[in-house]
Amino acid sequence: MTPGAFIATSGHDLHRSRRSPLNPFFSKQSIRRQDPIVQRSLGKVLNIFDKYAASGAPLSLWAVFVAATGDIITEYSFGDCWNNLDAPDHNEPIFRVMAEGSRLWHVSSYQPWIMQSFQSLPDSIVVWLAPAVKGVIAPFSVGLKGVLSRKGHLTVNLTDLTKVYRRYQNF
């Protein structure tokens, strides 16, 4: 614990030792190599702005920026862009469910049994309790299946993927 800190924090040396394996991914050189990914996504964002400006239809900037962020992160992290910006609704329903779910993080970090109980339920009951989740389970499982298949785990089924997703979603 860092003396005088408002919340519990690790000391500088521990933080530095934990952070050091990630440093190469966030060096200036590494970030500059990602410029084409960022430029491609920003180009799509500008095209969306032009399309909506011409039509006069309202546009959810939140959805567009979250979709762009998601595309950049998935391509950088997994080597495969999930093309959220190409979806007609920019996958806004999926991101809304994810944002709502993240609101439980603070509670579940102190009461882990809440999320563990929820994660142990079959998908059909989860969808019955939270209907908006229905739109998230399948796309996330498909995306995760693609990531795992590129890593050489070709025999993964969707039930296993859902279990993996639920186990690691709190990270």
N, C-alpha and C positions, 0 to 999 in steps of 0.2 A: 504494500500500500504506500502510495506517495504521501508524505506528510503534508498536511494542509489542503489536500484535495477534497473537493466537495463530494465526489463519488469515489468508490473503490477503484483504484488504478494500480497497475503493476509498476514496479520501479523502472527507471530508465534502462538499466542494463538488461533486465528481462525482456522489456519491450524491444530493445535493439536486437537481441538474439532471436526473438520470434520473427521480427520483421526482415532480418537479413536474407532468408531464402527467397523472399518476394522482390527484393531490390532490383534484380536484373529485369524483371517484367515491367518495371516502372521507371527505368532509366530514360534519359532524354533520347538516346539513340533508339531504344525499343519503341518509345512512343512515336517518334518520327517515322519509323517503319510502318506504323499503323495509319499514316496520313491518307493513303488511298481508301481505306475502309471508312474513315470519317468523312472524306470528301464525297464518296458515293452516297452515303446516307444523307448528308446535307443537301446534295443535289436532288435526292428524292423529296426531301422536306420542301425545298424551294418549288419543285414541280407541283407538290400538293397545294402550297400557298397559291400558286398561279391558277390552278384548276378551281379552287374554291373562290378566289377573287373574281374569276370570270363568271362563275355561276351565281355568285351572290349568296350561296348557301352558308349557314353557320359552320364553323369548324372548331372542334375541341382541341385547343393548343396543347392541353395536358396530354391527350391521347397521342398526338403527333410526336411530342418530345419524348414521351415514355417509349413509344414504338421505336424512335430513332436510337434512343439509348439502348434499348433491348437488342436492336440489330447490331449495333457496334459491339456491345459486350459479347453477344453470342458468337459473332464472327471472330473476335479477338480470342475469346476463351476456348471455343470449341472448334474453330476453323470452319464453321458453317453458319451463315446468316439465316436466321429464321424468317426473314422478310416480313416483319410486322408492318412495315410501311406500305407494302404492296397489297395488303388486305383492305377491302373496301371500308371497314370500320377501324382499321389500324389495330385490330385485336383489342380494342378498348375494353370489352367485357372481361377478357382474361386479366388485363392489368387492374381493372377495378376490383375483381375478386382478390387478386394478390395484395392490393393495397389494403383492402378490408381485413384480410387475414393477418397482415403484418401488425395490425392494431392489437392483436392478441399476444404478440411477442412479449411485451412487458409483463403481462399477467402470467403467461406460461413459463417465463424464465424463473419466476418465484414459486409457481405452482405447476411443476412439470407434469403432474398426473393428469392435468386437464388435456393437454395436447396428446399425451400418451393414450388416454382413453379415446379421444377422437380418432387417432391414427389406427387404433386397433379395430375400428368399426369397418364393416364391408362398405364398398363404394355405394351400393344402393341406399344404405341407411344415411351415409354422409350426404348424398344428393337429396334425400328426403328432408334432412335437417337443414341443409343449406343449398337450395336449388341452383344458385349461381355457380356453385363449384362444378356442376356438370360440364360447363363449357371449358373448364380448366384441366380436368383430369386427362382427357384424351389427347389434346394438343401437347401437354407437357410430357406425357408418356411417349408420344411419338418422337418428340424432340430429344428426349433422353435416350430413347432406343437408338436413334441415329448417332448420338455421341458415343454410346457404348459399343455400337457396331464398328465404328472407326477405331476403337481401342482394341478390337479383336474379340470382344465378347458377343459372338453372333448368336448364341443360344439363349438369349434373354427373352422371357415372355412378358406380356403387359402386366400380369399380376405381380411379378417380381419387380417390375419397374415402379409400379405404384407403391409397393412397400419401400423400395429404395428412396423414392421421392419423399414419402411421408417421414422416413427416418431422418433424412438430411435437410428437410425444409426449414428447420429452425436454426441452421448455421448462418 
